[in-house]
């Protein structure tokens, strides 16, 4: 342990990545500044989409979502539906859908995705985000990320294994299968949007 603390280059890897990110960001700013025409912008968007697909592909085939509403809570301004669907066969995603109490039949809709919180969608900041939007007339669907909220996937207590460590464990296991944890998370969001398209109350 003493050797670690005496290491004068403890941030070497971190600083190397920062250097790379700053260089990439500078190149991006230069590229954006060079866009002069609509054709330039459309070409830039297509190149960005190709890179994103390369990073996150391949996605699996779409399967039956088999959504289930497991409960409903009523509040003065909105109702909250507790929903489970399968983004992949047998792979469950938990979510809460906030629906305004209004005479409208269809609503502008927002998909909420969580950052890092053990509580996932139950984190007070994320609930406030959803409540703020639903009170402004939006239908909001927020889902738990992998190993957060109702989707904790480890036998050990979350108090003993923080979610970043859980994500690292899952990510390392997926690498052995030539998979990427980010792809699984993005796929959950894509399938959540697919679920929203099945509803009559979504505009």
Residue pairs with C-beta under 8 A, 6 or more apart in sequence:
4 10
31 44
32 44
34 40
35 41
35 44
55 180
55 182
56 180
56 182
56 183
56 186
57 183
59 183
59 186
59 187
59 190
60 88
60 187
62 191
62 194
63 86
63 88
63 89
64 86
64 89
65 85
65 86
65 87
65 191
65 194
65 195
65 198
66 85
66 86
67 83
67 84
67 85
67 195
67 198
68 83
68 84
68 85
69 81
69 82
69 83
70 82
70 83
70 84
71 81
71 82
72 79
72 80
72 81
72 82
73 79
73 80
73 82
74 80
76 101
77 100
77 101
77 134
77 135
78 98
78 99
78 100
78 101
78 131
78 134
78 135
79 98
79 99
79 101
80 96
80 97
80 98
80 99
81 96
81 97
81 99
82 94
82 95
82 96
83 94
83 95
83 96
83 97
83 141
83 195
84 92
84 93
84 94
84 95
85 92
85 93
85 95
85 191
85 192
85 195
86 92
86 93
87 93
87 187
87 188
87 190
87 191
87 192
88 187
92 151
93 143
93 144
93 151
93 188
93 191
93 192
94 120
94 121
94 143
94 144
94 149
94 150
94 151
95 121
95 141
95 142
95 143
95 144
95 192
96 121
96 130
96 141
96 142
97 139
97 140
97 141
98 130
98 131
98 133
98 134
98 139
98 140
98 141
98 142
99 107
99 134
99 139
99 201
100 107
100 134
100 135
100 137
100 138
100 139
102 137
104 137
105 200
105 201
106 200
106 201
106 202
106 203
107 137
107 138
107 139
107 201
107 202
107 203
108 137
108 138
108 139
108 203
109 138
109 139
109 140
109 141
109 196
109 202
109 203
110 133
110 138
110 139
110 140
110 141
111 140
111 141
111 142
111 143
111 189
111 192
111 193
111 196
112 121
112 126
112 129
112 130
112 140
112 141
112 142
112 143
113 142
113 143
113 145
113 189
114 120
114 121
114 123
114 126
114 142
114 143
114 144
114 145
114 148
114 149
116 148
116 163
116 164
117 123
117 125
117 126
117 148
117 149
117 163
118 148
118 149
118 158
118 162
118 163
119 148
119 149
120 126
120 144
120 145
120 148
120 149
120 150
120 151
121 127
121 130
121 142
121 143
121 144
121 149
122 149
126 142
129 140
129 142
130 140
130 142
133 140
134 140
139 201
139 202
141 192
141 195
141 196
143 188
143 189
143 192
144 150
144 151
145 151
145 185
145 188
146 153
146 167
146 170
146 181
146 184
146 185
146 188
147 153
147 154
147 163
147 166
147 167
147 170
148 163
152 158
152 166
153 166
153 170
154 161
154 166
154 169
158 166
161 169
167 181
170 181
171 180
171 181
174 180
174 181
174 184
196 202
